[in-house]
Amino acid sequence: MDRQTPRKFATTPGTRDVLPPESTRLLDVQAKIRERFRIFGYGEVMTPALEYSEVIEEPKLRDVSFKLFDQDNQMLLLRPEMTTPIARLVAQRLRNFPPPHKLSYVLPVYRRANVGRGQSAEIYQAGVEVVGSPSPQEDAATVALLVDVLNTLGLEAPGDFAVVLGQTAFYEAYLRRTAPEATPAFLAALAAKDLVRVDALAADLPAEVAAVREIPRLVGPAADGAVLEEAAKFAKGASEALEALENLREILRHLEAYGCLDAVILDLGLIGRHNYYTGAVFEVYAAGLGFTVANGGRYDNLLRRFGQDLPATGFAIYLERLLSVLPEEDDSPLLVLVGGGVGGTKAAVALRASGVPTLHLPEDLEPAAAAKYAASVEAAWICYPTGDNGAKLAAAQRDAPFEAVKIEDVANRVLGGMPEGARR
């Protein structure tokens, strides 16, 4: 009977150890995302994992936060998201620098998880925030950057993913004009995507405001314009609602200029999951995945809490979810070099200098044991130095045939493609 791991030596609920090759792939994806952020001109920031509890105001975020106390008995929170910490950072550290501030991050956030549903408590994220510009062009630019990142990682719209774009201010403005007392209840139901609740609330309202039920169901491709035409019928007499629609039109014009309008679906029932959203909001859905891969939007009032009246917009990508929908990659070209002595060391140096990822084992392993070890580290090749700048090379499989090669020729074989019959 296997002994159970003592609780104090296990990972905590909602967390896990990330092992190769998943960890390698996660780091590779992070590196590619960082490069796209850099190309778009964003500067990377890192904020502390711990924030004073007063920094996070939204009740939903405070409820899911891990809480602890410092030596002065002040409550601290493990950051449950990155938008608010970056708002604090901008207000504190960039107060004397001219906006807009274009900042990026690749950091984990922490939320108490419903472990029964398989949710994570430690969530790897990558995202950007643009602070200090009210322009709809910046909203379009963040969506375009997000589409660019997904394209760079091998996903194409509309087959692999779609960006669902909404406008918080439109529905809120309509509600304030037609059903002001019921506005908070409707917004809470819609934020939870509970259309059944929306219908139940609408049943208590006069028939002439039936649009409270119809607006959340206005959904369609951004390229055909039908959704905005229909929405305009409900905006008559509500100047703020008309302004929100015009804002959305301007965003779409810029997305068309970026060449990514076909990746966007309009959904006027989308108002964002957080209370701080004030305008355009968006979520990314990938084929075959029931969760959002990314989400973001405009939050023009959040920085007022920190003494700065600056508009802002941004997004966050959930990296583990993204990894689950990315195309499969070829096996690693990692080579296991088996052989001790100075000759083995010289061979390892030469291989690495040629760009071959090389794991050197000075132990004298037989080919079967070497193949088993190579499988455990996801290596595709086994190599034995033979002296006089020679080597024996084979696929990392049991009983695979070896061929005699020169050390300088190994790189062409290993980096040029997977060995015939190698595992994929």
N, C-alpha and C positions, 0 to 999 in steps of 0.2 A: 504494500500500500504506500503510495507516494505521500511524503510529508508535505503538509500545506505550508506555504510561505507565511511566516508571522506577519501580522498586520503592519507592524512598525517597519517592516522591510519591503512592503508592497507599495505600488504607486497609489496615490490618493484617488478617490472616486472622481471620474471625469477626466483624469490625466493618464498619460501613457508614455513609455519610453519609445522613441523613434529610432529605428535601427536602419543600417544600410540594407537594401539600396534606397529605401524610401527617404531616409535622411539626406542622401546624396542628391536625389531628385528634387527634394524640397529646397535645398541650398542652390541647386542649379536654377530652379524656377525663380527663386528670390533674386539671384544675380541678374537674370534676364530682365526681370521687372525693374530692378534698380537702374539698369542701363537705359530702359525706355523712359523712366522718370528723368534721368539725367539728360537725355536727348531733348526732352521737352522743357528743360530748364529748371527743374525742381531741385531744391537743396534738401538733403536728408537731415532730419533731426531725430534725437532720441530723448524721450522723457522718462522720468523715474517710474518704476512699476508701482510705487506707493504714492498716493495723493491724500491730502487732508480731506476728510469726509465732506467738508463744505464745498469743495471744488465741484463735486458731482451733485447736481441739484435735482435732475429728473427722477421722480419716484420709481419708475420702472427700472432704471439703471441702478439706483441705490439698493433696490430690493434684491437684485441678483449679484451684488458685490460681495466679495470676501472682506470681512471687517476684522481689524485688530487694533491694538492700542499701543502708543509709544510710552516712553518712560515718564512723560508728563500726563499720562492718562488721556491724551487726545486721540480721538478715533481716526484711524487711517483706513483707506480702501485700496485694495489692489485694483488698478485701473480696469474698468469694465469695457471701455471703448477708448478711442484715440482722439475723437473730435474735441471733446471738452478739455483734455490736457493740452492739446495744441492751442486752443483758444487762450488758456491760461498762460502758456509760454509766450504767445505773441504779445499779450497785454503786459507781461512782466519784462520780457527780455528784448523785445523788438519795438518797444514804445517809441524810441527815438530814431527809428529807421523808416524811410518812406515806404508806404504800401504801393502796390499789392505785395504781399508775402506769399511766395509759392513754395510750399514745404511738402516733403514726402517723408514716409516712415516705412519700416519693415520691422514690426515688433509684435509680440504676443499681448493679448488682453485676457482678462480672467473673469469668468462669470460662474456663479454657482449653477451647476448643471442638473437637469432632470435626468439622472443617470439611467433610469428605466427606459428612457427613449433614446439612449445611446448618444446623448449630446456631450460635447467636450466642455470642460471647465477652463482649459488653456487653449486659446484660439489664436492661431498664427494669422496675422493680417499684414497686408501691404496697402498703402493708400496715399492720397494727396489731399492737401487743403490749400485753397486759394483765399487769402484773407485780405480784404481791403478794396475789392472791386464789386460793384453792383451789376456789372454788365452781363446781359444774357450770353454774350460771346464767351465769357469765362465758363458759364454752365455748359455750353456746347463743347468748349475745349476739354473740359474734364470728361465728358461722355466720349469724345473722340479719342482721348488718351486711353481710356478704359478699353475701347474697341481695339485700338492699336496694340495694347498689351495682349489681349486675347488672341488677336491675329498672329502676333509674334510667337506666341506659345503653341500655335498650330490649330486654333479654332477659327471657324469661318461662320458668319451669319448668312442666311437664317438657319442653315442646317444644324449647326452645333450650338448656337446660343442666340438669345434675343435680349435687347435692352428695352425694358418696359419703362416708359416715361410718363409721369403725371405732373399735376400742378396743384400743390396744396392750397394756394391762395384762391384758386378759382372756386372750388367747392365751398370753401370757408366763406368767401364773399357772398356767394349765392345764399348760403344758410343764414348769414347775418341779416340779409335783406328780407328773407321769406319766413324764417323760423328762428329768430334770435334766441329764444329761451331754450330751444331744443338743440342748439348748435353743439355744445360740449358733448352731449350724448351721441349725436350722429358722428362727430369726429372720432370719438373713442371707438365706436363700432366699426367705422371704416378703417381706422388704423389697425384694428385687429382682423381686418378683412372678413368681417362678419356681416354679409349681406342679408342674412336672415334677420338679424337684429335691426339693420337699417329698414327693412320692410315692416317690421313690427312697430318701430318708431313712427314710420310714415303713415301707418294706419290711423294714427291719432290726429293727423293734420288735415286741413281742408284739401279738397280734390285739386284746387288750382295750384298747389305747390307739389304736385306729383313728381316734379323733376328731382326731388330729393332721392327718389328711387331710381330714376332714369339716368341721371348723370353718372353714378358709379358704374353703370353698365355700358358707357360709351367707350368702346375698345375697337381698335383697328390699326392697320399699317400707317405709319407716319407719312409715307410717301403719297397717299391718295387724297389727303385733305378732308375726307368725309367726316371724320370725328370732330374736327374743329368747326366745320360748317354746322353740324348738329348742335354742338356746344354753344355756338354763338346765339342760337335761338333762345337759350335759357339765360343768357347774360344781359338781355335787354333791360335797361333801367338800373343796372348794377354796374356803376363805373369801375369799381375795383375788380369785378369779375371780367369785364372787358379788357382791362389792363393786364390781367393775368393771362388771358388768351393771347393777347398781342405779344406778351413776353414769350409764350410758348412758340408762337409763330417765328419770332426772331431766332430762338434757339434752333428751330428746325431749318431755317434758312442757312445758318452757319454749319449745321450738321450736313446739309446737302453739299456745301462748299468743301467740307472735309471728305466727302465721298462715302459717308457711312450712314446715310439716311435709311437705307434698306435694312440696317440692323436694328431699327427702332420701331417699337409698337407703342402707340398712344393708349393710355388707360387713365381716364379722368376719375376713376375710383381709387387711384393710387395716391395717398397723401403722406406716406412715410410712417415708419414705426416709432419715431421719436418726437417728443413734443416740440423740440427746437426747430423743426423744419418750417420754413416760411414760404417757399416758392417751388421751383421745379425740383422734383424728386425722381429717382430712378432705381430700378433693381435689375439685375442680370439673372436670367434663368438659362440653364444649360440642359440639353437633351438628356433625358433619362435620370435627372436628379430632381428630387422634390424640394430642395432648399435653394435659396438664392446663393449665387456664387459671389455676388458683389451688390452693394447698395450705396446710395449717396444722395446728395441734394443740397439745396440752398438753405442756409441758416443765418439770417441777417441780424438776429437779435441776441445771439448767445454771448457775444463778447461784451455786451453792456454790463453783464454781471461782474466783469473783471475791470471795469472802468474805461473800456474802449468801445466806441460806437462804430464798429467796422462790419460791413457785410462780408459774407463768406460762403463758399461752396466747396464740396469735396466728395470723396468716395472712399470706401474700404473694400478690399478683396479678401475673401475667406480662402486662405491658401490650401488648406487640406481638402476643402470641397472642390477647389479648382483642380488639384492634383488628380482627383478621382475621375475627372471627365477629360483630361488631356489625352492626346493620342499616345499609344504605346511607343516606346522608344526601343531601338536596337539594344541588345545586351552590351554591357561595358566592354571596351577593348582591354580591360585590365589583364595583365600577364603575370602569372606566378613563375618566378625564376627560382629554380631549385639547384643549389650547389654551393658548397662552402669554400673556404680558402680565399686567397687573394684573387684568383681567377674569377670566382663568383662575384666578388665585390666589383672588379673591373667591368664585368659584363653588365651588372646592374647600373653602374655609372654610365656606360655607353648607351644602354637602352633608354634611360631617362633623358639623356642628352639628345636622343633622337625623337623625343616626344612620346615615348611609349610608357603609359602608366604601369609601373613595375612594382610588384610586391616580392621582395627577396627573402627566401627562406634558406638559411645556411644549413639547416638540417638535411640529412641524406634520406629523402623520402623516395620510396618506390613509386612508379608511375600511377598505380591504382590509388595509393594513399594521397599522392599529389593531386589526382583528379578529384578525389573526395574533398580535399581541402579547398581546391579552386571553386568547387560548387558552393561551398559554405560562404565564400566571400564574393560570389557572383562574378568570378573571373572566367573569361572565355578561352584563355590560352595557357599552356604549360610549356616551359622552356628549360632545357638543361645546357649549361655551357660545357663545351668539349675541349677547350684549349685551342691555342693557335687561332683565336678570333672566330671560332666556330661554335655552333649550337645545334641542339635537337629541338624541334618545334612541333607541337601537336595541339589539336583542339582539346579543351579541358573536359574530356569525357573518358570514361573507363574503356580501355582497350583501343583508344584512338591511335592510328599509326603516326609515328614520328618521321620527320624528314630532316635531312641534314641541310643547314643553311649557314650563311655567314651572319655574324652579329649585326653587321650594317644592313643586311637585307630583312631583318626581323621587323623593323618599323614599317616597311612597305606592306608586309603581309598582315601585320596586326592592325595597322591603322587604315589599310585599304579595304577592309571588309571582314565580316564574320567568317570563321572557318566553315567549310562545307559540312552540313549536318549538325551545326551547333544549335543548342537549345535557344528558342525564342519565346 
